[in-house]
Amino acid sequence: MKHATTAFPLALLLALASTWPGLAGAEQRQDEGVDAGWILERLVRPAPSRTPFVELRHSRLLKTPLRLSGEYRRPAAGTLVREVHSPYRETTTLEGGEAVIEREGRAPRRVQLDRAPELAGLGGSFEALLAGDGRALEREFELRAEGSQARWTLHLVPKDPALRELGRIALQGRGSELRCIEAIAPGGGEPQRTLLAGAAVDAHDVDDARALAALCHPPRR
């Protein structure tokens, strides 16, 4: 279970960077190209903030992807919360270097993040993401941006060898809205997708994996 344990906090930290509404009117020329700095400037947000999410988990043991829905919250700086509302109820809180996982009918489970060397620096990377500190973020990830202001992708490839073995992260967005996070395994295959903000709202009552993937990649305009 090492893969699931180590990959989850990485995706969680990045997903919580989306817990805010987009900045209306921040873009003027939607066809202009973007770089990592342009995107990071638009991912700067203060607490408190929150956003809905829809997540698809693929597994060889499941005939169809498991669809989770809920809400990400950042009630204060340094506190990150992930609440699953369906198909079960679970709350994960990251605070003070510790993850507390609470599920109905079970005793809370606590995980010290510093016990996993491959997770070292993720908290700082998340704060760098929220602060738009590209230099700090580049100490942990290789950054590559592509697309335009109307539709962009920011690739984050971990520099830590242990995290690199788990794959890379692709942030998909348009304008100032981060719409989707894709966790992509080194061997390829279908990414694990987390739809956020407007994409999560659009995903209401949508179960088809292809339709959800299309929401993750909005059409160019």
Secondary structure as GFF3:
##gff-version 3
##sequence-region A 1 221
A	DSSP	alpha_helix	2	15	.	.	.	ID=ss1
A	DSSP	three_ten_helix	16	18	.	.	.	ID=ss2
A	DSSP	alpha_helix	36	41	.	.	.	ID=ss3
A	DSSP	beta_strand	49	57	.	.	.	ID=ss4
A	DSSP	beta_strand	66	76	.	.	.	ID=ss5
A	DSSP	beta_strand	79	86	.	.	.	ID=ss6
A	DSSP	beta_strand	90	95	.	.	.	ID=ss7
A	DSSP	beta_strand	98	103	.	.	.	ID=ss8
A	DSSP	beta_strand	109	112	.	.	.	ID=ss9
A	DSSP	three_ten_helix	113	115	.	.	.	ID=ss10
A	DSSP	three_ten_helix	117	119	.	.	.	ID=ss11
A	DSSP	alpha_helix	122	131	.	.	.	ID=ss12
A	DSSP	alpha_helix	134	138	.	.	.	ID=ss13
A	DSSP	beta_strand	141	147	.	.	.	ID=ss14
A	DSSP	beta_strand	152	158	.	.	.	ID=ss15
A	DSSP	alpha_helix	161	164	.	.	.	ID=ss16
A	DSSP	beta_strand	168	174	.	.	.	ID=ss17
A	DSSP	beta_strand	177	184	.	.	.	ID=ss18
A	DSSP	beta_strand	192	196	.	.	.	ID=ss19
A	DSSP	alpha_helix	197	202	.	.	.	ID=ss20
A	DSSP	alpha_helix	209	216	.	.	.	ID=ss21
###
